[in-house]
Amino acid sequence: MSITLYALDGCPWCVTVHDALSDAGVDYETVWVDALHADRNEVKRVSGQRGVPVLVDEERGVTMSESANILEYVERTLA
């Protein structure tokens, strides 16, 4: 799958991004991350930071964080 969303269960920003991807009909994989920032090594590896949500679009070579940026990307590029 070319779209991966790194998310934390219960994170309101992650839920917003999930909803936007689903509403746009985007197929994506969710990688659920640990609640402790110190244990989010995979997120750090792909994005350079430990915050979520993080969206990775392998097909377009895009990795981004910050829900507002991701929502804009989904609307402009993926919807």
Secondary structure, 3 states (H helix, E strand, C coil): CCEEEEECCCCHHHHHHHHHHHHCCCCCEEEECCCCHHHCHHHHHHHCCCCCCEEEECCCCEEEECHHHHHHHHHHHHC
